[in-house]
Amino acid sequence: MIMSLLVLLVPIALCLTFYRVVLDGDKPISIDPAETIQLAERAFPVAQPRGLDEDDWHVASAVFGRVDGGATLRLGYVGPSGKAMQLIQSTVAPTTLIPAEVGDSGKRTGAYRTDERVWMQYSGRPGETALIFTEPTRTIVIIGDGGDTENLEKLASALP
């Protein structure tokens, strides 16, 4: 009976090892958001993160859409901690966008200053934190896990 289990377990272990080591099976899938960003740039100026290590930061999704009242670009990232976060840039009015993204119960909890701007920090839905910056032509929102504030701040600092 032990021999039959070994005959089954050894190939399974080899396949898992090959998947993880050779094929980088645990690494998040990355996409190229360039085409989606180009579409968004036709509607408003888009801030693209600079200086993030491509081995640690992965763009997992990119969606651009037009809605009543403006246009919205959503870029989904997986940071070095392996937790997901979303960078949203939109021309929708902040009074409409912020409650939709942060939740109606979202409250301002502080501020975060980068070289370029001062971000408002919000507690959003349970377990989420958001950094928000508004300007006349667009609103930028970064939403992620509340325990991953350091990477939210790194993403905010990478925006020119």
Backbone as a chain_set.jsonl record, in Angstrom:
{"seq": "MIMSLLVLLVPIALCLTFYRVVLDGDKPISIDPAETIQLAERAFPVAQPRGLDEDDWHVASAVFGRVDGGATLRLGYVGPSGKAMQLIQSTVAPTTLIPAEVGDSGKRTGAYRTDERVWMQYSGRPGETALIFTEPTRTIVIIGDGGDTENLEKLASALP", "coords": {"N": [[0.819, -1.193, 0.0], [1.961, 1.247, 0.74], [3.806, 1.545, -1.278], [2.11, 1.967, -3.505], [1.044, 4.465, -2.829], [3.359, 6.04, -2.881], [3.957, 5.866, -5.593], [1.986, 7.474, -6.607], [2.305, 9.943, -5.197], [4.936, 10.889, -5.675], [5.124, 11.685, -8.521], [3.225, 13.768, -8.401], [4.407, 15.569, -6.564], [6.71, 16.222, -8.019], [5.576, 17.499, -10.252], [4.335, 19.747, -9.023], [6.614, 21.037, -7.976], [7.998, 21.648, -10.353], [6.116, 23.401, -11.522], [6.097, 25.53, -9.661], [8.841, 26.324, -9.419], [10.134, 26.362, -12.004], [8.186, 27.396, -13.804], [7.331, 29.651, -12.473], [4.912, 29.611, -10.964], [3.655, 30.704, -8.707], [3.811, 33.378, -9.007], [2.177, 36.465, -9.619], [0.004, 37.035, -12.417], [0.915, 39.164, -14.996], [-0.041, 42.003, -16.961], [0.126, 44.045, -19.947], [-0.572, 47.321, -19.706], [-0.558, 49.354, -21.591], [-2.094, 49.919, -23.962], [-4.672, 50.389, -22.947], [-4.153, 52.565, -21.295], [-3.436, 54.456, -23.224], [-5.921, 54.839, -24.47], [-7.302, 56.074, -22.364], [-5.801, 58.4, -22.082], [-6.688, 59.963, -24.128], [-8.937, 61.08, -23.141], [-8.345, 62.358, -20.704], [-5.559, 63.741, -18.764], [-3.248, 61.285, -17.81], [-1.744, 59.916, -14.966], [1.104, 58.013, -14.626], [2.583, 55.446, -12.76], [5.992, 55.643, -11.74], [9.217, 54.247, -11.401], [8.713, 51.949, -9.931], [9.597, 48.688, -8.952], [9.619, 46.25, -11.351], [9.718, 43.54, -10.862], [8.558, 43.231, -8.423], [6.152, 44.636, -8.444], [3.124, 44.19, -10.04], [1.027, 44.674, -12.802], [-2.177, 43.766, -12.862], [-4.674, 44.13, -13.979], [-6.403, 46.215, -16.341], [-8.64, 48.677, -17.105], [-10.65, 50.797, -19.011], [-13.272, 53.117, -19.111], [-16.14, 54.929, -20.239], [-18.498, 56.931, -18.617], [-21.649, 58.379, -17.591], [-21.02, 61.675, -17.018], [-18.259, 61.562, -17.088], [-15.004, 59.956, -17.504], [-13.266, 56.915, -16.698], [-10.322, 55.363, -15.548], [-9.057, 52.297, -14.553], [-6.574, 50.647, -12.868], [-5.356, 47.626, -11.837], [-3.241, 46.465, -9.338], [-0.745, 44.218, -8.057], [1.072, 44.232, -5.259], [4.386, 44.2, -3.647], [3.856, 42.793, -1.297], [2.065, 40.95, -2.057], [-0.568, 41.558, -1.956], [-3.597, 42.877, -3.319], [-4.273, 45.988, -4.984], [-5.892, 48.965, -6.13], [-5.613, 51.414, -8.619], [-7.246, 54.241, -9.404], [-8.245, 56.564, -11.791], [-10.048, 59.368, -12.641], [-12.467, 61.434, -14.366], [-14.894, 61.885, -13.367], [-17.085, 63.61, -11.173], [-15.775, 64.378, -7.952], [-17.548, 64.253, -5.776], [-19.303, 62.312, -6.518], [-17.684, 60.146, -7.296], [-15.975, 59.448, -5.068], [-17.678, 58.484, -2.851], [-18.688, 56.249, -4.232], [-16.449, 54.644, -4.655], [-15.096, 54.429, -2.184], [-17.085, 53.903, -0.408], [-20.154, 54.559, 1.318], [-19.827, 54.877, 4.027], [-17.274, 55.744, 4.33], [-14.587, 57.51, 5.861], [-12.567, 60.345, 6.426], [-9.299, 59.927, 7.563], [-6.817, 60.97, 7.849], [-3.766, 62.278, 6.422], [-1.437, 61.981, 3.711], [1.719, 62.858, 2.621], [3.454, 63.389, -0.372], [6.264, 64.019, -2.599], [5.062, 65.314, -4.7], [2.307, 65.836, -4.129], [-0.434, 66.237, -1.724], [-2.138, 63.716, -0.192], [-5.408, 62.661, 0.709], [-6.289, 60.559, 3.324], [-8.451, 57.847, 3.672], [-10.649, 55.774, 5.55], [-12.223, 53.029, 4.345], [-14.438, 50.642, 3.094], [-14.902, 47.733, 5.2], [-11.721, 46.835, 6.336], [-10.334, 48.134, 4.312], [-8.262, 50.732, 2.962], [-7.976, 53.994, 1.645], [-6.283, 56.257, -0.51], [-6.633, 59.519, -1.57], [-6.626, 61.959, -4.099], [-7.566, 65.043, -5.312], [-8.029, 67.121, -8.144], [-8.585, 69.838, -10.475], [-8.999, 68.657, -13.08], [-9.168, 65.902, -12.756], [-9.66, 63.053, -10.551], [-7.757, 61.1, -8.355], [-7.629, 57.913, -7.031], [-6.453, 55.575, -4.75], [-6.893, 52.382, -3.707], [-6.737, 49.863, -1.252], [-5.745, 47.046, 0.791], [-6.133, 47.588, 4.231], [-4.08, 46.895, 5.955], [-1.853, 47.121, 4.437], [-0.7, 49.602, 4.108], [1.809, 50.754, 3.699], [2.616, 49.94, 1.092], [0.554, 51.099, -0.386], [1.203, 53.766, -0.012], [3.71, 53.791, -1.272], [2.941, 53.366, -3.928], [1.446, 55.704, -4.33], [3.497, 57.595, -4.037], [4.951, 57.065, -6.313], [3.628, 58.218, -8.38], [3.775, 60.768, -10.78]], "CA": [[0.0, 0.0, 0.0], [2.866, 2.395, 0.78], [4.377, 1.665, -2.622], [1.137, 2.586, -4.402], [0.962, 5.883, -2.482], [4.563, 6.686, -3.395], [3.828, 5.954, -7.047], [1.117, 8.621, -6.87], [2.779, 11.18, -4.587], [6.189, 11.367, -6.273], [4.857, 12.524, -9.704], [2.517, 14.988, -7.997], [5.405, 16.463, -5.979], [7.559, 16.711, -9.108], [4.791, 18.46, -11.042], [4.197, 20.978, -8.237], [7.921, 21.679, -7.922], [8.228, 22.207, -11.689], [5.193, 24.527, -11.677], [6.496, 26.66, -8.814], [10.219, 26.764, -9.611], [10.459, 26.643, -13.396], [7.157, 28.21, -14.452], [6.943, 30.759, -11.583], [3.477, 29.432, -10.783], [3.125, 31.517, -7.614], [3.946, 34.783, -9.382], [0.937, 36.992, -10.209], [-0.004, 37.244, -13.862], [1.029, 40.583, -15.345], [-0.492, 42.393, -18.29], [0.644, 45.32, -20.421], [-1.713, 48.245, -19.726], [-0.255, 50.488, -22.475], [-3.205, 50.242, -24.866], [-5.76, 50.952, -22.14], [-3.711, 53.892, -20.856], [-3.534, 55.337, -24.391], [-7.337, 55.202, -24.622], [-7.647, 57.016, -21.296], [-5.104, 59.671, -22.309], [-7.488, 60.759, -25.064], [-10.011, 61.718, -22.377], [-7.795, 63.205, -19.641], [-4.143, 63.436, -18.5], [-3.112, 60.103, -16.956], [-0.507, 59.795, -14.201], [1.579, 56.636, -14.63], [3.616, 55.238, -11.743], [7.372, 55.531, -12.208], [10.203, 53.827, -10.412], [8.332, 50.745, -9.204], [10.334, 47.499, -9.392], [8.718, 45.386, -12.122], [9.718, 42.195, -10.295], [7.725, 43.241, -7.215], [4.869, 45.263, -8.744], [2.534, 43.587, -11.231], [-0.26, 45.192, -13.25], [-3.017, 42.582, -13.051], [-5.836, 44.463, -14.796], [-6.486, 47.59, -16.834], [-9.957, 48.887, -17.705], [-11.046, 52.188, -19.218], [-14.668, 53.219, -19.513], [-16.814, 56.229, -20.187], [-19.783, 56.887, -17.925], [-22.265, 59.708, -17.527], [-20.293, 62.586, -16.147], [-16.809, 61.48, -17.208], [-14.32, 58.737, -17.917], [-12.542, 56.328, -15.57], [-9.28, 54.369, -15.799], [-8.786, 51.459, -13.378], [-5.422, 49.764, -12.984], [-5.225, 46.751, -10.684], [-1.852, 46.11, -9.045], [-0.373, 43.324, -6.966], [2.305, 44.804, -4.735], [5.398, 43.279, -3.125], [3.301, 41.971, -0.22], [1.15, 39.977, -2.652], [-1.945, 42.033, -1.792], [-4.097, 43.654, -4.448], [-4.688, 47.377, -4.801], [-6.416, 49.515, -7.368], [-5.359, 52.818, -8.909], [-8.374, 54.741, -10.184], [-8.144, 57.954, -12.213], [-11.353, 59.625, -13.236], [-12.956, 62.803, -14.52], [-16.201, 61.946, -12.705], [-17.043, 64.539, -10.042], [-15.357, 63.725, -6.706], [-18.694, 64.006, -4.897], [-19.918, 61.07, -6.988], [-16.678, 59.083, -7.372], [-15.432, 59.021, -3.773], [-18.582, 57.55, -2.157], [-18.833, 55.01, -4.998], [-15.243, 53.83, -4.523], [-14.72, 54.224, -0.789], [-18.258, 53.47, 0.342], [-20.868, 55.659, 1.97], [-19.371, 55.037, 5.405], [-15.87, 56.148, 4.321], [-14.277, 58.712, 6.651], [-11.186, 60.815, 6.324], [-8.573, 59.572, 8.781], [-5.526, 61.638, 7.901], [-3.192, 62.735, 5.165], [-0.117, 61.452, 3.363], [2.384, 63.844, 1.759], [4.541, 62.955, -1.25], [6.953, 65.182, -3.172], [4.2, 65.95, -5.69], [0.954, 66.204, -3.671], [-0.909, 65.795, -0.417], [-3.24, 62.778, -0.356], [-6.324, 62.471, 1.835], [-6.402, 59.136, 3.656], [-9.803, 57.481, 4.078], [-10.985, 54.384, 5.866], [-13.347, 52.722, 3.469], [-15.151, 49.426, 3.469], [-14.125, 47.022, 6.23], [-10.398, 46.331, 5.971], [-9.757, 48.878, 3.204], [-7.779, 52.096, 3.126], [-7.901, 54.69, 0.357], [-5.595, 57.534, -0.619], [-7.394, 60.253, -2.581], [-6.135, 63.275, -4.478], [-8.457, 65.671, -6.288], [-7.574, 68.321, -8.836], [-9.686, 70.267, -11.342], [-9.257, 67.831, -14.258], [-9.346, 64.482, -12.431], [-9.505, 62.576, -9.178], [-6.971, 59.872, -8.29], [-7.95, 57.134, -5.838], [-5.725, 54.316, -4.595], [-7.596, 51.604, -2.687], [-6.111, 48.582, -0.972], [-5.881, 46.45, 2.115], [-5.768, 48.513, 5.3], [-2.828, 46.47, 6.567], [-0.794, 47.267, 3.446], [-0.602, 51.046, 3.909], [3.146, 51.093, 3.2], [2.635, 49.793, -0.361], [-0.336, 52.133, -0.937], [1.981, 54.998, -0.013], [4.742, 53.661, -2.314], [2.277, 53.578, -5.21], [1.122, 57.134, -4.394], [4.749, 58.33, -4.23], [5.471, 56.791, -7.655], [2.867, 58.975, -9.377], [4.347, 62.113, -10.998]], "C": [[0.868, 1.265, 0.0], [3.48, 2.619, -0.599], [3.39, 2.337, -3.589], [0.955, 4.069, -4.09], [2.172, 6.642, -3.011], [4.5, 6.863, -4.907], [2.948, 7.143, -7.429], [1.71, 9.942, -6.38], [4.043, 11.736, -5.231], [5.918, 12.17, -7.551], [4.119, 13.824, -9.367], [3.497, 16.004, -7.426], [6.317, 17.036, -7.057], [6.832, 17.742, -9.963], [4.632, 19.781, -10.306], [5.514, 21.745, -8.165], [8.247, 22.334, -9.267], [7.379, 23.456, -11.897], [5.671, 25.744, -10.891], [7.87, 27.203, -9.159], [10.478, 27.197, -11.058], [9.462, 27.606, -14.036], [6.723, 29.422, -13.639], [5.443, 30.754, -11.321], [2.86, 30.273, -9.681], [3.161, 33.008, -7.928], [2.63, 35.277, -9.984], [1.08, 37.191, -11.717], [0.017, 38.744, -14.132], [0.517, 40.814, -16.758], [0.193, 43.701, -18.676], [-0.533, 46.285, -20.55], [-1.584, 49.378, -20.746], [-1.431, 50.884, -23.362], [-4.367, 50.897, -24.112], [-5.406, 52.359, -21.67], [-3.789, 54.885, -22.018], [-4.978, 55.762, -24.651], [-7.733, 56.264, -23.596], [-7.01, 58.382, -21.529], [-5.818, 60.552, -23.329], [-8.58, 61.535, -24.338], [-9.491, 62.679, -21.306], [-6.319, 62.852, -19.442], [-4.039, 62.291, -17.481], [-1.752, 60.13, -16.271], [-0.124, 58.317, -14.158], [2.684, 56.479, -13.593], [4.994, 55.059, -12.37], [8.244, 55.055, -11.054], [9.799, 52.623, -9.578], [9.079, 49.551, -9.797], [9.381, 46.53, -10.073], [8.692, 43.947, -11.611], [8.791, 42.102, -9.085], [6.312, 43.762, -7.469], [4.335, 44.719, -10.065], [1.194, 44.261, -11.55], [-1.108, 43.98, -13.606], [-4.238, 42.861, -13.92], [-5.775, 45.925, -15.209], [-7.806, 47.736, -17.58], [-10.203, 50.383, -17.832], [-12.489, 52.198, -19.677], [-15.176, 54.642, -19.406], [-18.17, 56.026, -19.522], [-20.388, 58.277, -17.983], [-21.46, 60.562, -16.556], [-18.789, 62.45, -16.243], [-16.297, 60.151, -17.711], [-13.475, 58.242, -16.753], [-11.547, 55.282, -16.064], [-9.021, 53.63, -14.497], [-7.613, 50.545, -13.68], [-5.314, 48.947, -11.7], [-3.779, 46.319, -10.52], [-1.792, 45.028, -7.979], [0.991, 43.816, -6.515], [3.258, 43.757, -4.196], [4.879, 42.359, -2.018], [2.376, 40.88, -0.753], [-0.31, 40.383, -2.528], [-2.334, 42.941, -2.961], [-4.433, 45.081, -4.033], [-5.108, 47.907, -6.154], [-6.111, 50.998, -7.452], [-6.457, 53.275, -9.855], [-8.109, 56.206, -10.499], [-9.401, 58.266, -12.997], [-11.638, 61.116, -13.36], [-14.361, 62.946, -13.946], [-16.057, 62.854, -11.487], [-16.669, 63.802, -8.749], [-16.524, 63.41, -5.771], [-19.448, 62.742, -5.287], [-18.933, 59.906, -6.885], [-16.261, 58.557, -6.0], [-16.404, 58.123, -3.011], [-18.742, 56.219, -2.891], [-17.638, 54.088, -4.793], [-14.907, 53.481, -3.077], [-15.877, 53.64, 0.022], [-18.879, 54.654, 1.053], [-20.372, 55.916, 3.382], [-17.904, 55.462, 5.482], [-15.653, 57.467, 5.06], [-12.813, 59.07, 6.472], [-10.481, 60.56, 7.654], [-7.224, 60.263, 8.891], [-5.078, 62.091, 6.54], [-1.839, 62.068, 4.967], [0.501, 62.407, 2.346], [3.49, 63.162, 0.952], [5.247, 64.202, -1.759], [6.036, 65.988, -4.079], [2.889, 66.503, -5.127], [0.692, 65.745, -2.243], [-2.166, 64.961, -0.645], [-4.101, 62.759, 0.894], [-6.421, 60.965, 2.075], [-7.791, 58.867, 4.211], [-9.821, 56.035, 4.55], [-12.243, 54.099, 5.071], [-14.146, 51.554, 3.99], [-14.305, 48.671, 4.485], [-12.809, 46.455, 5.689], [-9.726, 47.078, 4.839], [-9.311, 50.267, 3.62], [-7.681, 52.708, 1.736], [-7.09, 55.969, 0.507], [-6.241, 58.264, -1.792], [-6.755, 61.62, -2.811], [-7.08, 63.833, -5.533], [-7.779, 66.914, -6.867], [-8.653, 68.686, -9.839], [-10.007, 69.313, -12.487], [-9.509, 66.363, -13.948], [-9.236, 64.243, -10.93], [-8.731, 61.269, -9.248], [-7.277, 59.193, -6.958], [-7.104, 55.866, -5.859], [-6.376, 53.579, -3.435], [-6.877, 50.275, -2.502], [-6.379, 48.128, 0.441], [-5.377, 47.428, 3.168], [-4.462, 48.162, 5.984], [-1.631, 46.643, 5.646], [-0.57, 48.741, 3.117], [0.747, 51.445, 3.319], [3.204, 50.995, 1.672], [1.666, 50.753, -1.042], [0.424, 53.45, -1.044], [3.1, 54.956, -1.051], [4.129, 53.912, -3.694], [1.93, 55.065, -5.384], [2.392, 57.965, -4.67], [5.316, 58.15, -5.63], [4.725, 57.561, -8.75], [3.448, 60.376, -9.533], [3.289, 63.194, -10.884]], "O": [[0.538, 2.243, -0.671], [3.65, 3.759, -1.031], [3.787, 3.176, -4.397], [0.732, 4.859, -5.007], [2.038, 7.751, -3.527], [4.936, 7.884, -5.438], [3.157, 7.752, -8.478], [1.626, 10.953, -7.077], [4.196, 12.954, -5.32], [6.449, 13.275, -7.666], [4.368, 14.86, -9.985], [3.426, 17.185, -7.768], [6.66, 18.217, -7.011], [7.42, 18.75, -10.354], [4.78, 20.841, -10.916], [5.526, 22.97, -8.281], [8.726, 23.467, -9.298], [7.877, 24.464, -12.398], [5.65, 26.863, -11.404], [8.058, 28.419, -9.192], [10.99, 28.292, -11.295], [9.863, 28.536, -14.736], [5.832, 30.156, -14.067], [4.784, 31.786, -11.445], [1.658, 30.535, -9.711], [2.598, 33.812, -7.186], [2.025, 34.567, -10.788], [2.168, 37.483, -12.213], [-0.771, 39.498, -13.561], [0.623, 39.951, -17.63], [0.772, 44.38, -17.827], [-1.398, 46.094, -21.405], [-2.423, 50.278, -20.763], [-1.729, 52.071, -23.496], [-4.969, 51.853, -24.602], [-6.263, 53.243, -21.65], [-4.169, 56.038, -21.815], [-5.233, 56.911, -25.011], [-8.416, 57.234, -23.926], [-7.609, 59.409, -21.209], [-5.576, 61.757, -23.385], [-9.09, 62.529, -24.855], [-10.122, 63.699, -21.029], [-5.867, 61.798, -19.889], [-4.667, 62.332, -16.423], [-0.728, 60.342, -16.92], [-0.906, 57.474, -13.719], [3.615, 57.283, -13.548], [5.139, 54.404, -13.403], [8.033, 55.415, -9.896], [10.48, 52.3, -8.604], [9.178, 49.426, -11.017], [8.441, 46.039, -9.448], [7.748, 43.209, -11.895], [8.297, 41.023, -8.759], [5.375, 43.366, -6.776], [5.016, 44.782, -11.089], [0.337, 44.4, -10.678], [-0.792, 43.251, -14.546], [-4.784, 41.944, -14.533], [-5.18, 46.759, -14.527], [-8.068, 47.027, -18.552], [-9.992, 51.142, -16.886], [-12.89, 51.397, -20.521], [-14.704, 55.439, -18.596], [-18.892, 55.076, -19.826], [-19.725, 59.238, -18.375], [-21.257, 60.184, -15.402], [-18.08, 63.166, -15.535], [-17.037, 59.337, -18.263], [-13.021, 59.03, -15.923], [-11.879, 54.428, -16.886], [-8.794, 54.251, -13.458], [-7.649, 49.764, -14.63], [-5.194, 49.504, -10.609], [-3.161, 45.853, -11.477], [-2.664, 44.931, -7.116], [1.948, 43.818, -7.288], [2.979, 42.561, -4.272], [5.408, 41.264, -1.825], [1.952, 39.997, -0.008], [-1.198, 39.64, -2.946], [-1.506, 43.668, -3.509], [-4.822, 45.344, -2.895], [-4.73, 47.368, -7.194], [-6.317, 51.746, -6.497], [-6.586, 52.763, -10.967], [-7.791, 56.996, -9.61], [-9.779, 57.526, -13.906], [-11.139, 61.938, -12.592], [-14.955, 64.021, -14.03], [-15.01, 62.86, -10.841], [-17.192, 62.72, -8.482], [-16.49, 62.411, -5.054], [-20.158, 62.166, -4.463], [-19.296, 58.815, -6.444], [-16.201, 57.344, -5.796], [-15.983, 57.061, -2.551], [-18.913, 55.178, -2.257], [-17.802, 52.869, -4.762], [-14.483, 52.362, -2.786], [-15.657, 52.961, 1.025], [-18.201, 55.637, 1.354], [-20.476, 57.034, 3.886], [-17.343, 55.536, 6.575], [-16.425, 58.414, 4.909], [-11.945, 58.202, 6.381], [-10.98, 60.918, 8.721], [-6.555, 60.154, 9.919], [-5.881, 62.269, 5.624], [-1.186, 61.647, 5.922], [-0.117, 62.726, 1.331], [4.341, 62.461, 1.5], [4.877, 65.318, -1.395], [6.202, 67.199, -4.218], [2.406, 67.533, -5.598], [1.461, 64.992, -1.646], [-3.141, 65.441, -1.222], [-3.587, 62.834, 2.01], [-6.613, 60.192, 1.137], [-8.256, 59.569, 5.109], [-9.106, 55.184, 4.022], [-13.212, 54.856, 5.13], [-14.486, 51.485, 5.171], [-13.111, 48.941, 4.617], [-12.792, 45.7, 4.717], [-8.631, 46.692, 4.431], [-9.897, 50.894, 4.503], [-7.345, 52.025, 0.768], [-7.192, 56.671, 1.513], [-6.381, 57.701, -2.879], [-6.396, 62.332, -1.874], [-7.363, 63.172, -6.532], [-7.065, 67.643, -6.178], [-9.574, 67.894, -10.04], [-11.176, 69.166, -12.842], [-10.019, 65.641, -14.805], [-8.791, 65.097, -10.164], [-9.009, 60.424, -10.099], [-7.197, 59.812, -5.897], [-7.048, 55.167, -6.87], [-6.41, 54.083, -2.312], [-6.461, 49.642, -3.471], [-7.141, 48.748, 1.184], [-4.313, 48.027, 3.009], [-3.8, 49.039, 6.538], [-0.504, 46.342, 6.039], [-0.283, 49.085, 1.97], [0.818, 52.379, 2.52], [3.779, 51.868, 1.022], [1.923, 51.184, -2.166], [0.307, 54.165, -2.039], [3.411, 55.983, -1.655], [4.727, 54.59, -4.529], [2.104, 55.617, -6.471], [2.356, 58.922, -5.444], [6.084, 58.992, -6.094], [5.141, 57.557, -9.909], [3.602, 61.098, -8.548], [3.595, 64.376, -11.038]]}, "num_chains": 1, "name": "protein.A"}
